[in-house]
């Protein structure tokens, strides 16, 4: 289908429908469908460039057969293919499609990785994959009305129709049919000759109704996009590749070994053994390195020279980890239910992937996925996937009944397989928690709102590996982030950024409103703050934990404020008198001779110590947001480097303290250390027994 969609005109000229080649037919309908959607979005009047900022290209496109060197063999190197289970060559697929018996190689993952573990014979019993001629009397489909050209004979493989192979003998007549443009010796380049033309047609259909749409570009998995001319992108583009830790995804296990799959595919190593990574520290570095390769691919957007920095940003459109690891161990399906609710392995795997986006990569990402009807039995409800960050089957006992909206009527269902367990609650509709409240932006007489315990309880209920995906993050930055670090085991967040005169916002309307936030109270001459998301999941106080989950808090409420240096200011939600930001109190630059001291926030919400290289901070607790103000050089060409560190004063919150039902401080199993010592290793986190002892 991919070969027909992208290259039908080239490789399947006999496939004509309604007077058009199948390529033109499919691509035109694809582009028109999304063009119609863009037209409807534009007609709504208040969505473009506010809610809908851009459009992705086709989700996870693939080359199909295009550029395949030998149809009789499975390729050794190919960006978007993977051997698992029965693995037919293209020729074997052709024969199976025509109902012929085939014996296929079978592949599995063992302790040493991918290996062939025998063969499997598949007998279609003569059933063909191709539509029978009787389904379209006179060449016209009785329901959809399309007319197929007489040269497109139904009931026969389209590649046999084009003399690629012979059905009777099963012999492949043109094994390199898709490697060259037919009738020439010119090699096929899928991305340049087939992907880019299709994307051009699609994007033009979108921009006919959404002129300022950001063009999100997603090539095949792990493939570098082709050079895309600036005349098409028009300054509005973003690289939006997908990335999964393939070994974990396929084996559904957090392994003690892994491989630099992307480096291997791109010819970085002369031998596969060089791509092997052993130990959790090595694996995490490898994942981060692989994402740096992909980030560099953004230079192809706008067709910049390879040595130039990318003009356009990058977002990982999908990244995540499976939750049905180890035969659904976390659901209580194994070991007599001993590990029910224990998502420690998933947490480590997901943290490793999201940590890979951090460091100097500073990548944006969206986690795949959140399914409101996820269940332990059926997972996400399609394709055997189970990657949802939330499941109603993981709601804490006793909280479902007492919290309206967390459980649906029992007669609801999705299709015929999975019960609908959708939650109708959001933060704004949660009975125990009102809309986010900020003392800094509030009116003088506005009543105090918000309850930290209710918010934390709501955010963790039903969430899986929540500590891994709910991470501190710079939401909006005055400047450019250059390094993001988050140590989940210590609850320490560190951000480094650079700023210069070009990062200062200019208020052209000469009133007292801030241009970016639209909030009153920020003087027009003051700098905007860098906003950092600080999740309670990692930084809540013991008081908040105790109230939210009924655990015994080790500290009483303490609204004290400790500032190690004059000039820092504090604002907590609902506990201080509202005030305005003024130009005179926005920043206090620190000289190199001064060692910054931490600012401590400790109350019903948070227990954190904040250290900055320059400026002051404000905490908007109910929004889980930290505001950081600092001076930006004016009229200087060089960048100014600034740093901020946030740590939970009393150390990381343990998983069991969040009511997640497990602790990552698991003990080694009997014989674990012996297994390692016998092989000359020190005990480490990559132990094949699965423990987390370092």
N, C-alpha and C positions, 0 to 999 in steps of 0.2 A: 504493500500500500504506500509506503514512503517513496519507493521507486516510481510509482505511478503519479503520486502527488507532486513530487519535485521534478521528476524527469520523464514524464510520460511522452512528451513531444519528441524527446530524443530516443528513448528506448522502447516505446510502445506506440508507434505511429498508427497502428491499425485500431487502436482503442478510441473510437469516435462515438460521442454521445451528444444528441441534439446538435449535430454539426460541428462540435468542438472536440479537440483532443481531450482525453481524460485529465491531463495536467491543467489545461486552461479551465476546464469545467469545474474541477475541484477547487483550484486556487481562486477562481472568480467567486464561487459561492462562499468560500471561507472569508474572503475579504469583504464581500457584500454583507454577510451576516454581522460581522463586527462593525462594519460601517453603519448599518442600521441601528445597532446598539449605541454607537457613538452619537448618532443623530438624536436618538431618544434621550440620552443623557444630556445633550446640549439643550434639548427642548425643555427639560425640567427647569432650567433657568438659574439654578443656584448650586450646581455640582461641579462644573468644569473648573479645574485648577484649584479647587478647594477640597473636594472629596475625591474626585477622580483626577489625578495629576498626570497619569500616563497609561500606556498600554504595553503589556508584555507581548513578545512574539510567541509563536506556537510553543506550547508546553513540551519541553524535552523532545525536540525534533531529533530525527535520526537519519542516517544516510540510507538505510535499507540496504539494497543490493548495490547501490551506486558506488563505484570505485573498487568493487570487490575484484581481487586479482584472479582468483581461481575458484570457480563455482563448485569444484569437486572437493574442496578442502576448507576447513575452518581456519581463519587467519590467526597467526601468532600474535599480531599486534593490530588492535583496532580500538578506537577510543571508547566506543559505547557498547561493547559486547562483553559478555561474561559467561563462562562455562559453569553451569550448575544443573544437575539432573541430566535428563537426556539432551544431547547436543547434536542435532542434525547438521550436516553441511547443506548449502543451498540446494545442491542436486538431490539430496535425500528429501529435503522439504518439498521440492517439485513433485517427486514420486509419491510422497505421502498425500499431497494435495490431490493427486489423481487416483487415490484409493489403493496404492500399491504397498505391499508389506516391506518394511525396512528394519534393519537391525542397527541401532544407534549406540554410540559411545555414551557412557554415563559418567558424570563427574560429581565429586563430593568434596567437602572440606574436612580434612582430618587434622591431627595434631601438628602436622607439618605443612598444612596449607592445602591448596588445590591438588587433586590427583584423580586419575581415571580409576574407577572401581568396578569395571566390568562393562557389560553391554545389556541393552534392553531391546527386545523385538516388539515393534508396534504394528498391529494389523488393523487398518481402517475398514476391513471387510468390504472393500470396493466402494465405500462411500466417498464421494468427491467433495472438495471444498468449493468447487465452482458451480455457479447457478445452472440449473437445467434449462434447456431451451424452452420447455413448456411453460416456464414462469413468465415469459414475455411473448405472448402470441403476436405474430406479425412484427416482432421486434419492438413492441411498445409495452412498457410496464403498465399493468392494469390499474395500479393505484396511483403511482407518481407521474405517469404520463410521459416519461422520457422515451425517446426513440434511439435505439442502438443501431449503428451502422451495420449493414449486412456483412462487412468484412470482420466484424468482431463476433466470432462464433462462440456462443455460450456452451458450457459444459466441457471446455478445454482450457487448460492452463494457458494464460496469456503469453508466457515465455515460450511455450511450445508453439503457439500461434506465430511467434516471431522467429522461429527456427533456432532458438537457443538450445533446445534439447529435443530428443525424439521420445514420444510417449511409449511407443511399442517396445523399443529396446532399452529405454531408460538412459540412453547414452547422451552425454552433454556434447553438443556439436560446437559450441562456442564458449569455452570455459572462461575466457577473458572478455565476454560480451560487454560487461559494465565497467571495464577498466579503461576503455577508449571510446571516444566519440565514433559512432558507427561509420564505417567506411574510411576512417582516417587512422593515423598512428598517434593522434593527439591524446595525451593522457587526460583523464577526467579529474577535475578539481571540484569536489562537491560543494564546498562552502562558497567559492567564488562564482561558479557557473550555475548553481541550482538554488542554494539557500538564499543568497543575496537578491537575486531577481524576485523570488517569491516574497521576501520581506519588504522589498521596495513597493510592490503592488499593494501589500497589506497596509503598510504605514501610510501610503498616500490615501487609501480609503478612510483611514482613521482621521487623518489631518484635514480631510475635506470638511469635517464637522467639528474637530477639536484642534485648531491650528497650533496651539501652544503645547500640545501633548508631549510629554517626555517619552522618547522612544526607548523602551526597555528591550535590550538585545540579549537573547538567550540562544546560543548555538547548541549543537549536540553536546551531551555531557562530556566534560574533559577536553572538548575540542576548542582550539583557539578560533575566535571569530575571524571572518575575512576582513580585510581593510574596507571600512565603510566610509564613503565620501561625505565630507562635511555638507555638501549641497543637499544631502538627504536628511542628515541629522539636525541641521540648522541650530546648533548650539543647545539642543534639548535632547539629551540622551543619557543612558545609564546602562552599564554592563550588569546583567542579572543572571549569572550562572547559578546552577544548583551544585550542592556538594554534600555527599554523605560519606562517612567512614564506611567504605564498602565491605570490609571484612566483618565488621560488627553487624552491619545491615543484613548481610547474606547468611552469616552463621548464627545470628541472633544470640551472640555471646560476647562478653567483654573479654577479649583474649589477652594473653601475656605477651603476644607477639603481633606484629602488623607489618605493613610494607608501604614504601613510598610508591603507591600505585601510579600517581600522575608522573612522577619522575621517570618511572619505568616506561610508561607509554610514550613519553616524549624523548626517549633516547638518552637519558642522563647516565644510565649505567650500561656497562658492557655485558654484565651478567645479572640475572634476577636475584642472585644471592646478595648482591650489593645493595639491593633495595630493602632487604630485611631489617626490621627494627624490633629489638627485644627490650622489654622493660617499659614501664609506664612513662617515665621521664623521656625516654627516646621516642616513644610513640607520640607523645604530645608535641614534641619539637618537630617531628615529621609532619604531623597534621598542619601545624602552623606554617611550615615551609611550603607545603602543597598549596595552601591558600594564597601564599605570597606569589606563587607562579600564576595562579588564576587572576589575581588582582592586576598583575603586570599585563595581562591580556587586554585590559581596557585601552591600552595605547592603540589598538586596532580601530577603535571608534574615532572617526575623524581622520583616519589614515595618517597618524603622526609617525615620524621616524622612530625606529625601535628603541633608541637610546633616550627619547624624550619622556618626561613624566606624563602620566595619563591626564588628559584634559577632562575626562568624564569620571564620575564616581562609580563605585561598584557596590552592588547589594547581592548577598546570597539569597536567592529567591526561595530556596528550600534547604534546610539543614535540620538534622534531628537524629533520633535513635529509636530502635524498636523497644517496646515495653514487654512484649511476650517472650523475653529471653529465657533460655534454658528450660524449654518445655513448659512455659508459663509458671515458672517457679514462684514468681512474685504474687500470683493469684491463688497460691495454696494448692496447686495441682500436683505438686511433687512433695516428697519427703514428709508425707503425712500432714501437710499444711504448715510445716514448721516455719517457712519463709513467707507466709502470706503477708502482704503489705510491705515487704522488704524490697525497696527499689534502689538499694545502694549501688548495685552494678550499673543500672541504668543511669543513675546520677553521675557516676564516674565517667561513663561513656559520653553522656551529653555534655558534661563539663569540659571534657577533653576537646570535643568538637567546637564548642562555643569559645573556649579559651584559644583555639586555633585562629579564630577571627580577631582576637585581641593582639596584644603586643604591638609591634610596629605596623601590623596590617591595618588596624583600626577599621575593620570592615563592618558595614551594616549587614543585618541578617534578619530573616523571618523564619521562625521555627515551624517545621512541618511535624505535627499539625494539631488542630483543636477540633475534635468531632463531638458534638453534643449528644450523639447517640452511640458513642463508643461503649462496648461491653466486653467483659473478660472472655465471653464465649466467642463473639464474632469480631472483636477488634474494631477497626474503623468501618467495617461493613462492606469492604470491597477489596479485591486483589490480594487477599490474605495479609493486608497491612494492619499494623497495630502500633501507630506512632503518636496517638493522641496524648496531649499533655494532661488531659483531664478525663476521668471516667466516673459515672455515677456509681459504678460498682466499687469505687474507692472512697465514697463518702463515709465519714466517720459514723460509727454506730451511735444512735441516739440523737444526732444532729439533723437527720433528714426529717423526722417527724415534727420536730419543734421549729423548723425553719420553713415557712411557707414558700412554695415555688421550687424547692429542691427536688421534689419528686412529682412526676406527672401522673395523670390518670392511668390505671393499669390496662385500659383497653386500647391505648395508643400503640401503634407499631410502625416500623419502617419496612416496607415490602412485606416479606413473609419470614424474615430471618432474625431481625434484632429488635428488641423492645426499645421504644423511644424513651430516652432518659434525659430529655432536654431540661436544662435549668432556665427558668424565666427570670431569674434574679441577675441583676447587675449591681455594681457598687452604688449607682444612683437610686436603685429601687430597694436596696437592702433595708428592711425595717429598722435594724439596730444602728444604721449608719446613714447620716444625712450627706448632702453634697459636700465636696471638699471645701474646707474653710481655711482662709489665710488671713491672719491678723494684719499682715502688712498691706493687703489690698482691701480690707474690709471697711465698711462705714463704721463710724464711732459707736452707734447704738445697735449694731447687728449682734444678735445673740450667738453665744458660743455653740458650735455644732461639732459633731464628730466623736466617735468612740474608738480608740485604737484597738481595743481587744476584739470588738465586733469585726473590724476591718481585717485584722490578721486572721481571725478564725475563718472568715468567709474566703479569703484569698488562698488558704491552704487546704480547704475542705474539698476532697476529690482530686486535688492536684497530685501529679506524679513526678518525682524528681524535681520538685518545685525549687529546691535550692540551686539547681543547675541552670534552669531557664529564667528564673526571676533574679536577675543580676543587676548590680549598680551600673549605670550607663549615662554618658553625657548626652542629654536630650538636645540641647542647643548650646553651641560653643561660640564665644567671641574669640575668633582665631581658628586654628586648625589643629585637631588632635594629632599627636605624633606617636604616642604610646599609651596603651590602655592595659592595665594589669589588675586582675582580680584573683586573689587567693581564697578559694572557697573554704579551705581548711582552717584559715585564720581570720576570715571576715575582714580582709584588708583590701581596699580599693585604691589604686594609684593612677592618676591621670597626668600626663605631660602634654603640653600644647605650646604652640608658637603663635604670637600675635604681632601685628604691625599696624601702622596708621590706617591701612586700607580696611581694617576690621572694625573701625569705629562707625557706628550708625549716625547718619545725618538726618536731623529732624527738619524737613523743609517746610512744614506747615506752621512752624513758629507758634505752637500752642503748648499746653502742659501735658499733652498725652504722649505716651511713648509709642513710637511707630510700630515696633515689633509685637509687643504684648497687648497693646491697646488698653492697658491698665492705667488708671490715674495714680499719681503718687510718685512717679519717676520723673525727676527734673530733666528737662530737655538737654541740659548740658552734661548729664551724668552718663557713665558708661552703662550698657546693658549687662546683666549678669550672665555668666555661664550657668546653665541649669543642669543639675545632676540628679538622676533618679536614684533614690536610696531606699530599696525595698525593706519593709519591716521584717520580711522573712530572714534577712541577714543581720539587721541592726536594731531590732526591737529591744526594749529594756526588759529586765526580768519581771517588772511589774506588769507590762503589757502581755508577756508570755503567760504569766500566772492567771490573769483575768481571762485571756482568750481561750486557754485550753485547760484551765482548772489545775495546773501544776502549782506546786508550792514555790513561790518566788523567793529568791534568796536575798532580795533587796526590797526595801519599802520605797514608796514614791519619794522622789528627790528632785525638786525643781531648782536645785542650785546651779549656778553658772560659774564655770572656772575659765578665766581668760588669762593666758600666759603673757599677753602683750596688750598694751593700750591701743585703742583704735579698732579692735574687733567688736562686732556687735552681734546680738542674738535676737531672734524672733521665733517664738514657738506658737503653734496654732492653738488659739483659745486660751492662752494663759497670760498673755501680755497685752498691754494697751496698744491698739493700732497706732501706727505712726507712718510717716512718709520717709522715703529715701531722699536725702538731700545731697547736693553736690559736695558739700564740705565733709560729709561722712562716708563717701563712697569708697575711697581707697586709702591705703596707707602703705606705700612701697617700703619694702624691706631692703636694707643694704646687705652686701655680702658679709659684713662683719657681724650681723645679727643672726643668731640661731633661732628660727621660728619655734614657738612653743604651741602645743596643741590647745585648741578650743574644745571644751567638753560640753556636750549636751546630754543631760541625764534627767529624765522625767517619766511621765506615764507612757510616752511614746518611744523615745530613743535612748540608747546608751552608746554614744559615739564620741571619739576624739578626732578632731579635724586639724590638720596641719597644712598651711599654705605657704608658698614662697613669697606671696605678695597679696595684699588686699584684705578683704573681710568676707565673712560668710553669714548667711541667714538661712534658717531652717523653716520650711513650710511643712510642718509635720503631717497634716492630714492629706496633703498631696504627695507625700513621700518624696519630697523634692528639696534639694539643697541649692541655694543661690550663692554664687561666688562672684564678688565684685573685685576688679583689679584695674590698675592703670595700664593703658595701652600707649606705646610711644607715638608721638605726633611728629610727622615730618622726618622720621628716620627711615632709612632704607633697610636696615637690618631687623630681623625678627627678634622678639623678646621671648625667652623661654620661661614658662610658668609651670608650677607643679602643685598638685593638691593630693593629700592622702587622707583617707577616711578609714578608721578602724573601729570595730566594736571594742569598747574599753575592757570588757570582761571576757573577751575571746569569742570564738565562733559559737553560734547557737547549735546545739546538737540536734540531730534529726528527731530523736525521741522527744526532745523538749518541744518540738513543733507538732507533736501528735502524729508523726508520720509512720510510727510503728516499726522503726528500725534504727540502728546505729551503725555508722560506718566503721566503728572501732571493733570490728569482729575479730574473734580469736582464731589463731591458726588451727587447722585441723590436725589430728594425730598423724604424725609422720611427715607433715608439711616441710618442716625445717630439715628433716633428714633427707627428703627428696632433693632439696637444693644442695645440701652439703655434700651429698654423694657425687654431685656433678660439679663441685668446685665453685658454687655460687654463694653469695651472701643472700640472706633473706631479703626480698624486695617485693614491691607491689605487683610485679608481673608473675608471681607464683602461680603455676597452673592450677593449684587447688582453689584459687579464687579468693583468698583472704586479702586483707588490706593492710597487713602489718608491714611497716617500712624497716 
